[in-house]
């Protein structure tokens, strides 16, 4: 079964580095990258060669949590690893 790894703050320096690291550690996993910077998310997703998708999600808006979480898990299954940067 494919692991689903969700990384928040994925467009920042630490989050971006963790995307690369988890991509290497779990070569068959799907990564979901979360941030508010869509341009950076697009670049990072492209650099991961089809192993990742992204969602523009402002974690400072808790009212969107349930909807966004449902959308991500509907698309890629339950989250196995959550990294919050």
C-alpha positions as CSV (number, residue, x, y, z in Angstrom):
1,X,0.0,0.0,0.0
2,X,1.3,3.5,-0.9
3,X,2.0,5.7,2.0
4,X,0.5,9.2,2.1
5,X,2.8,11.9,3.5
6,X,1.4,15.4,4.2
7,X,3.9,18.2,4.7
8,X,2.7,21.7,5.8
9,X,4.9,24.7,5.2
10,X,6.2,22.9,2.1
11,X,7.2,26.0,0.3
12,X,9.5,27.2,3.0
13,X,13.2,26.3,3.4
14,X,12.7,23.6,6.0
15,X,9.5,22.2,4.5
16,X,11.0,22.1,1.1
17,X,14.1,20.2,2.3
18,X,11.8,17.7,4.1
19,X,9.9,17.1,0.9
20,X,13.1,16.1,-0.7
21,X,14.2,13.9,2.2
22,X,10.8,12.1,2.5
23,X,10.8,11.6,-1.2
24,X,14.1,9.8,-1.0
25,X,13.1,7.8,2.2
26,X,9.8,6.7,0.8
27,X,10.2,6.5,-3.0
28,X,6.8,5.0,-3.6
29,X,4.9,7.4,-1.3
30,X,2.6,10.1,-2.4
31,X,3.5,13.5,-0.9
32,X,0.8,16.2,-0.4
33,X,2.5,19.6,-0.1
34,X,0.6,22.3,1.8
35,X,1.3,26.0,1.8
36,X,-0.2,29.4,0.9
37,X,2.5,30.1,-1.8
38,X,1.0,28.3,-4.9
39,X,3.9,29.3,-7.2
40,X,6.5,27.7,-4.9
41,X,4.2,24.6,-4.5
42,X,4.0,24.2,-8.2
43,X,7.8,24.3,-8.6
44,X,8.4,21.9,-5.8
45,X,5.7,19.5,-7.0
46,X,7.2,19.6,-10.5
47,X,10.7,19.0,-9.1
48,X,9.4,15.8,-7.4
49,X,8.6,14.3,-10.7
50,X,5.0,13.2,-10.2
51,X,5.4,11.9,-6.7
52,X,3.6,14.8,-5.1
53,X,0.5,17.0,-5.3
54,X,-0.3,20.2,-3.5
55,X,-3.1,22.1,-1.9
56,X,-3.1,25.8,-1.2
57,X,-4.2,25.9,2.4
58,X,-3.9,28.7,4.9
59,X,-3.5,26.9,8.3
60,X,-4.3,30.2,10.1
61,X,-7.9,29.8,9.0
62,X,-9.1,26.9,11.2
63,X,-12.6,27.1,9.7
64,X,-11.2,25.5,6.5
65,X,-9.5,22.6,8.3
66,X,-12.3,20.0,8.0
67,X,-13.0,20.7,4.3
68,X,-9.4,20.8,3.2
69,X,-8.5,17.7,5.2
70,X,-11.4,15.8,3.6
71,X,-10.4,16.9,0.2
72,X,-6.8,15.7,0.6
73,X,-7.8,12.4,2.1
74,X,-10.5,11.8,-0.5
75,X,-7.9,12.3,-3.2
76,X,-5.0,10.3,-1.8
77,X,-6.3,8.2,1.2
78,X,-5.6,8.6,4.9
79,X,-2.4,10.4,5.9
80,X,0.2,8.0,7.2
81,X,2.8,10.7,8.1
82,X,2.1,14.3,9.0
83,X,5.0,16.8,9.1
84,X,4.1,20.3,10.3
85,X,6.7,23.0,9.5
